[in-house]
């Protein structure tokens, strides 16, 4: 049996924002493309917040060797308060949020565990659950805890956060040819 630390968390119901789950994208020119998701966690989901904070604490302990044996005073952590940091974005109200990334494409399933292959099915604004992994880093003078994106489960549709409407919502079905020509 290995002595590997466990910093994996499977969330309760979250809302997805800035969903880049089917195509890896670079955040800035010259950076490595990654899959990414901003995870909006309701502040009322105390169990998910407890699990995330526990995994962050475990990752801090594991990272001590990266940071010279002690916790840096400027340590960056992934869990942030939407009410404080994004007061101008209403979807962040009453939520904590974190950004999760991965070099590998996450597994994406629906509520019945069927693989989702259509990128339009999972979008910024829909609801789901995610599995995350927390880890310590020390890169280019930045020290902190990162959040790795593992897998995604879509649970329900929600209002798109992109401002774009769906074609199904903009039009009604037309049954009669005369309505088209007339």
C-alpha positions as CSV (number, residue, x, y, z in Angstrom):
1,X,0.0,0.0,0.0
2,X,1.4,3.4,-0.9
3,X,1.6,6.3,1.4
4,X,0.0,8.7,-1.0
5,X,-2.1,11.6,0.4
6,X,-5.7,11.9,-0.6
7,X,-6.7,15.4,-1.7
8,X,-9.6,14.4,-4.0
9,X,-13.0,16.0,-3.5
10,X,-16.3,15.2,-5.2
11,X,-18.5,18.2,-4.9
12,X,-22.2,18.5,-4.3
13,X,-24.3,20.4,-6.8
14,X,-22.3,23.3,-8.3
15,X,-22.8,25.8,-11.2
16,X,-20.3,25.9,-14.0
17,X,-18.7,29.1,-15.3
18,X,-16.0,29.7,-17.9
19,X,-16.4,26.1,-19.0
20,X,-13.6,25.0,-21.4
21,X,-14.1,21.2,-21.1
22,X,-13.9,20.0,-24.7
23,X,-11.0,22.0,-26.1
24,X,-7.9,22.9,-24.2
25,X,-7.1,26.6,-24.3
26,X,-4.0,28.7,-23.3
27,X,-4.8,31.5,-20.8
28,X,-2.0,33.7,-22.3
29,X,0.1,33.6,-25.4
30,X,2.9,31.0,-25.0
31,X,1.3,29.1,-22.1
32,X,0.4,25.4,-22.3
33,X,-3.2,24.8,-23.3
34,X,-5.4,23.4,-20.5
35,X,-9.0,22.4,-19.9
36,X,-10.6,24.6,-17.3
37,X,-13.7,25.3,-15.3
38,X,-14.7,27.9,-12.8
39,X,-16.7,26.1,-10.1
40,X,-19.4,28.1,-8.3
41,X,-20.2,26.4,-5.0
42,X,-23.2,27.7,-3.0
43,X,-22.2,28.9,0.4
44,X,-25.1,26.8,1.8
45,X,-23.2,23.6,0.7
46,X,-21.3,23.3,4.0
47,X,-20.3,19.7,3.3
48,X,-18.5,20.5,0.0
49,X,-16.8,23.5,1.6
50,X,-15.7,21.4,4.5
51,X,-14.2,18.7,2.2
52,X,-12.4,21.3,0.0
53,X,-10.9,23.1,3.1
54,X,-9.8,19.7,4.4
55,X,-8.1,18.8,1.1
56,X,-6.4,22.2,0.9
57,X,-5.1,21.7,4.5
58,X,-3.8,18.2,3.5
59,X,-2.1,19.7,0.4
60,X,-0.5,22.4,2.6
61,X,1.0,19.8,4.8
62,X,2.3,17.8,1.8
63,X,3.7,20.9,0.3
64,X,5.9,21.9,3.2
65,X,8.9,20.3,1.6
66,X,8.4,22.5,-1.5
67,X,8.4,25.6,0.7
68,X,11.5,25.0,2.8
69,X,9.6,23.2,5.6
70,X,7.2,26.1,6.5
71,X,4.0,27.7,5.3
72,X,4.7,30.8,3.2
73,X,3.0,34.0,4.4
74,X,1.9,34.8,0.9
75,X,0.5,31.3,0.1
76,X,-2.2,31.3,-2.6
77,X,-5.2,29.1,-2.1
78,X,-7.9,28.3,-4.7
79,X,-11.1,28.8,-2.8
80,X,-12.4,32.4,-3.0
81,X,-15.5,34.3,-1.9
82,X,-17.7,35.4,-4.8
83,X,-19.4,38.1,-2.8
84,X,-16.1,39.8,-2.0
85,X,-14.1,39.2,-5.2
86,X,-16.9,39.4,-7.9
87,X,-19.6,41.7,-6.5
88,X,-20.4,42.9,-10.0
89,X,-21.3,39.4,-11.3
90,X,-24.6,38.3,-9.9
91,X,-24.0,34.6,-10.5
92,X,-21.2,34.7,-7.9
93,X,-23.5,36.1,-5.2
94,X,-23.8,33.7,-2.3
95,X,-21.1,31.4,-3.7
96,X,-17.5,30.5,-3.2
97,X,-15.6,29.8,-6.4
98,X,-12.4,28.2,-7.5
99,X,-10.7,27.6,-10.9
100,X,-9.8,24.1,-11.8
101,X,-7.5,23.1,-14.7
102,X,-6.1,20.0,-16.3
103,X,-3.7,19.1,-19.1
104,X,-5.8,16.0,-19.8
105,X,-9.4,16.2,-21.0
106,X,-11.8,15.6,-18.1
107,X,-14.3,12.7,-18.3
108,X,-17.8,14.2,-18.8
109,X,-21.0,12.3,-18.1
110,X,-24.7,13.0,-17.6
111,X,-26.8,12.2,-14.5
112,X,-27.1,8.6,-15.7
113,X,-23.3,8.3,-16.2
114,X,-23.6,8.3,-20.0
115,X,-20.6,10.0,-21.7
116,X,-21.4,13.5,-23.1
117,X,-19.6,14.1,-26.4
118,X,-21.6,17.2,-27.6
119,X,-19.8,20.4,-26.4
120,X,-23.1,22.3,-26.5
121,X,-24.5,20.1,-23.7
122,X,-22.1,21.3,-21.0
123,X,-21.8,25.0,-20.8
124,X,-21.3,28.0,-18.5
125,X,-24.5,28.2,-16.5
126,X,-25.4,24.5,-16.3
127,X,-25.4,22.6,-13.0
128,X,-23.4,19.5,-12.1
129,X,-20.8,17.9,-9.8
130,X,-17.1,17.8,-10.3
131,X,-14.2,15.8,-8.9
132,X,-11.2,17.9,-8.0
133,X,-7.6,17.2,-6.8
134,X,-5.7,19.7,-4.7
135,X,-1.9,20.0,-4.8
136,X,1.0,22.2,-3.6
137,X,3.0,24.2,-6.1
138,X,6.2,26.4,-6.1
139,X,6.7,27.9,-9.6
140,X,8.4,31.2,-10.6
141,X,8.2,32.6,-7.1
142,X,4.5,31.7,-6.7
143,X,3.7,29.4,-3.9
144,X,0.3,27.9,-3.2
145,X,-2.3,25.2,-3.6
146,X,-3.6,24.5,-7.0
147,X,-6.8,22.8,-8.1
148,X,-6.8,20.0,-10.7
149,X,-9.9,19.2,-12.7
150,X,-10.6,15.5,-12.8
151,X,-14.2,14.7,-14.0
152,X,-17.5,16.4,-14.6
153,X,-21.1,15.2,-14.2
154,X,-23.9,17.4,-15.7
155,X,-27.0,17.3,-13.5
156,X,-29.3,20.0,-15.0
157,X,-29.5,22.8,-17.5
158,X,-29.4,26.4,-16.3
159,X,-29.5,29.9,-17.7
160,X,-26.4,30.4,-19.9
161,X,-23.9,32.7,-18.4
162,X,-22.6,33.8,-21.9
163,X,-25.6,35.9,-22.6
164,X,-26.2,33.9,-25.8
165,X,-29.6,32.3,-26.2
166,X,-30.3,28.9,-27.6
167,X,-32.0,28.5,-31.0
168,X,-34.7,26.3,-29.4
169,X,-35.6,29.3,-27.1
170,X,-35.6,31.9,-29.9
171,X,-38.0,30.2,-32.3
172,X,-41.1,28.1,-32.3
173,X,-41.7,25.1,-34.5
174,X,-43.6,25.7,-37.8
175,X,-45.8,22.8,-38.9
176,X,-47.6,24.3,-41.9
177,X,-45.7,25.1,-45.1
178,X,-48.1,28.0,-45.8
179,X,-46.8,29.7,-42.6
180,X,-43.3,29.6,-44.1
181,X,-44.2,30.9,-47.5
182,X,-47.1,33.2,-46.6
